[in-house]
Amino acid sequence: VSSLHRFGTAFDLNAIVISHLHPDHFTDIYPLRNELAYGRLPDPPASPVLLFAPAGAAGYLAACLPKPESRQEFAAGFTFRALEDGVGNAGEVRLRFVMTSHPMPCHAVEVRAGGRRLVYSADTGPCQALEHLAAGCDLFLCESTLLEGDEHLAGQLGHLTGSMAGAAAQRAGVQRLMLTHFFTPRHAVKESSAAAAKQFGDVRVADEGVTYEV
C-alpha cells in the first residue's frame, strides 16, 4: 500500500486481484481497507471495490479480524468475485484466470486492455495451463523464487527458478519476460536473471516503484 501512494491512492482503484491466500499475497488488504473506509473523513467511505479472490476469501480474510463488527465492516468494503469463475471485467479491462501449480489453490491472471496483454504468473511450479494463458502476450510477469540449484524442489514447493521461467516464456512465445517474487539475496536475483536469459532473450527484473509499459 505504501508503494501505491507513489502513483495514487486506494480511491483510484477499480479492482483488486488476490491470486491466493498465502499471507505475502494478501495482508496489505487490511491497511488498504482502512484507507478506503477512513481516508476521506469526514466524507463517507468509498463505494465497495471489486475484489477478485479465491472462493471463500471473504470469510477467510474477515476471520483474521478480532471483532464481529470489524469483520462486517471489512467485508462491506468489497464486492467479491471468485477467481474460479475464470473471467472478469474491471471497466475496460478484461481479466482471465487459470489455476497454477502451487500447494495452495492459486490463479495466474491475464490482463487485457487497449489491445495489449499482460500475464502475471502468481506463485507456480511448472504449469502448462500458465503457458497456454501466456501464449504470445506482450509482457509475461513471472515468478522466479528458487535458486538454480533448487530446481528439483519446483514441483514440491510450487515455485520456479530463473531458467524455468525463461524456458516457460520461450515455449509460450511471449514478447517480453519480467522476473519477480524473489526470496533470495540481491546477488541471487542476478543469477536468476542470467539463467533466464539463456532460455529467453528479452529478460528484465521487476523493480519496486518503476513504471513499465505493456
C-alpha positions as CSV (number, residue, x, y, z in Angstrom):
1,V,0.0,0.0,0.0
2,S,2.8,2.4,0.7
3,S,4.2,1.8,-2.8
4,L,0.7,2.5,-4.2
5,H,0.9,6.1,-2.8
6,R,3.8,6.9,-5.2
7,F,1.3,6.8,-8.0
8,G,-2.2,7.4,-6.5
9,T,-4.4,6.3,-3.6
10,A,-6.7,3.4,-2.8
11,F,-9.5,5.6,-4.2
12,D,-8.1,5.3,-7.7
13,L,-8.5,1.5,-7.7
14,N,-11.4,0.0,-9.6
15,A,-10.4,-3.6,-8.9
16,I,-8.0,-5.8,-6.9
17,V,-6.8,-9.3,-7.6
18,I,-5.6,-11.7,-4.8
19,S,-4.1,-14.7,-6.5
20,H,-4.1,-16.9,-3.4
21,L,-4.3,-16.9,0.3
22,H,-0.7,-17.1,1.4
23,P,0.0,-14.1,3.7
24,D,2.7,-12.5,1.5
25,H,0.0,-12.0,-1.2
26,F,-2.9,-10.6,0.8
27,T,-2.0,-8.9,4.1
28,D,-1.9,-5.4,2.5
29,I,-5.6,-5.7,2.0
30,Y,-6.2,-4.6,5.7
31,P,-4.5,-1.2,5.5
32,L,-6.0,-0.8,2.1
33,R,-9.4,-1.3,3.5
34,N,-8.7,1.2,6.3
35,E,-7.8,3.8,3.8
36,L,-10.9,3.2,1.8
37,A,-13.0,3.5,5.0
38,Y,-11.4,6.4,6.7
39,G,-9.1,8.1,4.2
40,R,-11.6,10.8,3.2
41,L,-13.1,11.7,6.5
42,P,-15.5,13.4,7.2
43,D,-16.7,12.2,3.8
44,P,-18.3,8.7,3.7
45,P,-16.3,5.6,2.8
46,A,-15.6,4.7,-0.8
47,S,-18.0,2.5,-2.7
48,P,-17.2,-1.2,-2.5
49,V,-14.2,-2.1,-4.6
50,L,-14.3,-5.1,-6.9
51,L,-12.1,-7.9,-5.4
52,F,-11.2,-11.0,-7.3
53,A,-10.0,-13.7,-4.9
54,P,-10.2,-17.4,-4.3
55,A,-13.6,-18.8,-3.4
56,G,-14.3,-18.4,0.3
57,A,-11.8,-15.5,0.6
58,A,-14.4,-13.1,2.0
59,G,-14.9,-15.2,5.2
60,Y,-11.2,-16.1,5.4
61,L,-9.9,-12.6,5.2
62,A,-12.6,-11.2,7.6
63,A,-11.9,-14.0,10.1
64,C,-8.4,-12.5,10.8
65,L,-10.1,-9.5,12.4
66,P,-10.9,-9.7,16.1
67,K,-14.4,-8.3,16.4
68,P,-17.7,-9.2,14.6
69,E,-18.3,-5.5,13.7
70,S,-14.8,-5.2,12.3
71,R,-15.4,-8.3,10.1
72,Q,-18.7,-6.9,8.9
73,E,-17.2,-3.6,8.1
74,F,-14.3,-5.2,6.2
75,A,-16.5,-7.4,4.1
76,A,-18.7,-4.4,3.2
77,G,-15.8,-2.6,1.6
78,F,-15.5,-5.1,-1.3
79,T,-17.6,-6.8,-3.9
80,F,-16.1,-10.3,-4.0
81,R,-15.7,-12.3,-7.2
82,A,-14.3,-15.8,-7.3
83,L,-11.2,-16.5,-9.4
84,E,-12.7,-19.9,-10.1
85,D,-15.2,-18.2,-12.4
86,G,-12.3,-17.9,-14.9
87,V,-13.1,-14.5,-16.3
88,G,-13.9,-11.0,-15.0
89,N,-14.2,-7.3,-16.1
90,A,-13.0,-4.1,-14.4
91,G,-14.1,-1.2,-16.5
92,E,-12.4,-1.5,-19.9
93,V,-10.0,-4.2,-18.6
94,R,-10.7,-7.8,-19.3
95,L,-9.4,-10.5,-16.9
96,R,-8.9,-14.2,-17.3
97,F,-7.7,-16.6,-14.6
98,V,-6.2,-20.1,-14.7
99,M,-5.1,-22.4,-11.8
100,T,-1.4,-22.7,-11.3
101,S,0.7,-25.5,-9.7
102,H,1.1,-24.4,-6.1
103,P,0.4,-26.1,-2.7
104,M,-2.5,-23.7,-2.0
105,P,-5.0,-23.0,-4.8
106,C,-3.6,-20.2,-6.8
107,H,-4.5,-18.4,-10.1
108,A,-2.5,-16.7,-12.7
109,V,-4.2,-13.7,-14.3
110,E,-4.3,-12.3,-17.9
111,V,-5.0,-8.5,-18.0
112,R,-6.2,-7.4,-21.4
113,A,-6.8,-3.7,-22.4
114,G,-6.2,-1.5,-25.3
115,G,-5.1,-4.4,-27.5
116,R,-2.3,-5.3,-25.1
117,R,-1.9,-8.3,-22.8
118,L,-0.1,-8.7,-19.5
119,V,0.1,-12.1,-17.9
120,Y,1.1,-12.5,-14.2
121,S,2.1,-16.0,-13.1
122,A,1.3,-15.6,-9.4
123,D,3.0,-18.4,-7.5
124,T,3.6,-21.6,-9.5
125,G,5.8,-24.5,-10.3
126,P,5.9,-25.8,-13.9
127,C,2.4,-25.3,-15.3
128,Q,1.2,-26.0,-18.8
129,A,-2.1,-24.1,-18.2
130,L,0.0,-21.0,-17.4
131,E,2.0,-21.3,-20.6
132,H,-1.3,-21.5,-22.6
133,L,-2.6,-18.4,-20.9
134,A,0.7,-16.5,-21.5
135,A,1.0,-17.6,-25.2
136,G,2.0,-14.6,-27.3
137,C,1.4,-12.0,-24.6
138,D,3.1,-8.6,-24.7
139,L,4.6,-8.9,-21.1
140,F,4.9,-12.0,-19.0
141,L,5.4,-11.1,-15.3
142,C,6.7,-14.4,-14.0
143,E,7.8,-15.6,-10.5
144,S,11.4,-16.7,-10.0
145,T,11.6,-17.7,-6.4
146,L,14.1,-20.6,-6.4
147,L,17.8,-20.7,-6.9
148,E,19.1,-22.6,-9.8
149,G,20.3,-25.4,-7.6
150,D,16.9,-25.9,-6.1
151,E,15.2,-26.8,-9.4
152,H,14.3,-30.3,-8.0
153,L,12.1,-28.6,-5.4
154,A,10.0,-26.8,-8.0
155,G,7.1,-29.3,-8.0
156,Q,7.0,-29.7,-4.3
157,L,7.2,-26.0,-3.4
158,G,5.2,-24.7,-6.3
159,H,7.9,-22.2,-7.5
160,L,10.2,-21.7,-10.4
161,T,13.9,-21.0,-11.0
162,G,15.0,-18.3,-13.4
163,S,15.9,-20.8,-16.1
164,M,12.5,-22.5,-15.7
165,A,10.8,-19.1,-16.0
166,G,12.8,-18.4,-19.1
167,A,12.0,-21.8,-20.6
168,A,8.3,-21.2,-20.0
169,A,8.5,-17.8,-21.7
170,Q,10.2,-19.4,-24.7
171,R,7.6,-22.1,-25.0
172,A,4.8,-19.6,-24.7
173,G,6.2,-17.3,-27.3
174,V,5.8,-14.2,-25.2
175,Q,7.2,-10.8,-26.3
176,R,8.9,-9.9,-23.1
177,L,9.7,-11.6,-19.8
178,M,9.9,-9.8,-16.4
179,L,11.0,-11.7,-13.3
180,T,9.5,-11.1,-9.9
181,H,8.9,-12.8,-6.5
182,F,12.4,-13.2,-5.2
183,F,13.0,-14.6,-1.7
184,T,16.8,-14.5,-2.2
185,P,19.7,-12.0,-1.8
186,R,20.2,-9.5,-4.5
187,H,23.2,-11.4,-5.9
188,A,20.9,-14.4,-6.4
189,V,18.5,-12.2,-8.4
190,K,21.3,-11.5,-10.9
191,E,21.9,-15.2,-11.1
192,S,18.3,-15.9,-11.8
193,S,18.1,-13.2,-14.4
194,A,21.2,-14.5,-16.2
195,A,19.8,-18.1,-16.1
196,A,16.5,-16.9,-17.6
197,A,18.3,-15.0,-20.3
198,K,20.0,-18.3,-21.5
199,Q,16.5,-19.6,-22.2
200,F,14.8,-16.3,-23.4
201,G,16.4,-13.2,-24.8
202,D,14.4,-10.3,-23.5
203,V,14.5,-10.6,-19.7
204,R,14.2,-7.9,-17.1
205,V,13.9,-7.9,-13.3
206,A,10.9,-6.0,-11.8
207,D,12.0,-3.2,-9.6
208,E,9.6,-1.7,-7.0
209,G,8.5,1.8,-7.8
210,V,9.4,1.6,-11.5
211,T,6.6,2.0,-14.2
212,Y,6.7,-0.4,-17.1
213,E,4.8,0.0,-20.3
214,V,2.9,-3.2,-21.5
